[in-house]
Amino acid sequence: MKRILSLYFALLAVATLSAQEAAQSQSNEVTPQTIVQMQHFGYLSYNEMLEFMPEYGVAMAKLQNLKKTYENELERAETDFSRKFQEFVEGQRTFPENIMLKRQKELQQLMEESLAFKEQAKQLLTQAEEELMHPLHQKLKDVMREVGLEHNYAYILNTDNNSYPFVNTTGEAEDCSELVKAKLRR
């Protein structure tokens, strides 16, 4: 009987020891949640940083000037069309049929050219904006990378457009806006 009790206590001790080791290894286990909690990261408003750059104002002024130039040309074409249409309406009673058909074709052609120019202007403005903004985006990305590396961030979140409606700032999160602004000033 003593032998059976000894064997029983030995098995119980081994089982308890195994359970303790299993519990300890589970508590040391790295889970995705633990990794996220351990990571140091920054956050900022990308648009705010972009608008902070002095080059942004220059780019927007150039874009506005180009937009105004296209608007003026569209306005001129519209005025020209209105004038020719008015002439057509006033003269349609006295024009022979072949002149009236010619004028109708001219008006149709002016309208088509105006619509094509409007679409082309829209595309050219979009292209100009992309070309003007590309160096700014590149500079901002470079500065954010520098700040991220210097401050050992795992990543920098962009809080624009409600992408991250909540960032727990009590943990490893830091608003890195001022750090980025400082680098953009130099």
N, C-alpha and C positions, 0 to 999 in steps of 0.2 A: 504494500500500500504506500509506504514511504517513497518507493521508487516511482510510482505513478504520480504522486503529488509533486515530487521533484521535477519530473518530466513536464507536468502540467504547468508549474510555475516557470520553468525554463521557456516553454512555448509562449506563455503569457508575456514574459519579459521580452522575448524576441519580437512578438507581435506589437507590443507597446513601443519598442525601440524603432521598429519599421514604420509605424504610424507617425512617430515624432519626426523621423527623417523625411518622410513624404510631405508632411505639413511644412517643414522648414524649406524644402526644395521648392514647394509651390509658392511660398512667400518671397523667395529670391528669384522667381521666374519673371522674365521681362516680357510684358504684354504690350500690345500696340498702345494701349492707354497709358502705360507707364512711360513708354518712349515719348509720347506726345507731351506728357507732364514734365519730362526731364529736359525737353528741348527749349533752348533760349531763342526767342524770336522777336522781331520788330514788327511794327505796323505803322501805316501812314495813309494819307489820302494822296494817291498818285496825281489826281487832277490838281489838287492844291499845290503840290510840289512843282508841277508843270507850269502852272500859272504864276508861281513865285519867280520863275526864271526870267531875267531881263530879256532874253532872246524871244520869249513868248510874246511879249508886247510888240516887239518889232515884227515878228512873223504875222501876228494878227493884223497889224496896221497894213502890211503888204497885201495880205489877203483881202482886207476891206477895200483897199485902193483898186485891186484887180476886179473885185466884185462890182464896185461902183462904175468902173470902165465898161464892163459888160452890160450893166443896167442902163447906162447912158446910150450904148449902141442899140440895145433892144427898144428903148424909148424912141430913139431916132427912127428906127425901122417902123415902129408902130405909128408914129406921126406921119411918115411917108405913106404908109398903107392907108391911113385914114384920109389923107389929102387926096390920094388917087381914087379911093372909093367914093368920096364926095363928088369928085369930078365926073366919075362914071354915072352916079345917080343923077346929077344935074344934066348930063348930056345924053342920057340913054334915050330920051324921046326924039332927039334930033340926029343921033348917030345912025348911019346906015348899018345894016346887020353885020357886015364883015368887020367894021370898026368896033362894034359892040362886042362881038365874039373875041376879037383881039384883046380888047381891054379886060374882058372877063378872064382870059387866059393869063394876062399880066397880073391881075389881082390874085388869081389862084397861085401863080408862081411865087409872088411876093409872100403870100401867106405860108406856103410850104417852106420857102427859104427862111422865113422868120422862125417857124417852128423848129426847123433843123438847127438854126443858129442857137436858139434857146437851149436845145438839148446838148449841143456841142459845148456851149458856155458852161452848162451845169457840170459836164464831164471834166472840162478843163479846170474849173474851180476846185473840184474834188481832187484832181491830180495835183494841182498847185498846192493845196492844203497838205496833201501827203508829202510832197517834196519839201515844203517849208518845215513841217513838223518832224520829219524823220531825224534830222540831226539833234533836235531837242529830246526826242524820245531816247535816242542812243546815249546822249550825255546823261540823262536822268538815270537810265539803266546802269550805266557805268558807275555813277556816284552811289547808287543804291548798293551795287555790288561791293564797292570799297567799304561803305559803312557796314554792310553785312559781314564782310571778312574781318574788319577791324574790331567789331564788337561780338564776334563769334556767334552770329545769328544763324540758326538752321535755315531760316527763311524770313522774308519780309512780306507781310500781308498787305494787300491793297484794300482799304475799307470803303472804297467808292461804291456807289450803286447798291448800297445795303448788302454787299457781298458777305460781310461778316458783321451782322447786326449786334453781336456781342463778343467782346474780347475780354477775358478775365485778366485785368491788369495787376492783380495781386500776386500772380505767379511769375513766370519767366518771360512775360510779355512786356515790351517797352515801346512806348511811342517814340519812334526814331525820326520824327519830322524835323526837329531842331538840328539833329546831327546831319541830316541830308541837306537842310537849308544852309548850314555852315559851310559844307563842302561846295554847294552851288554858288556861294558868294565869292569864292576865291577865283 
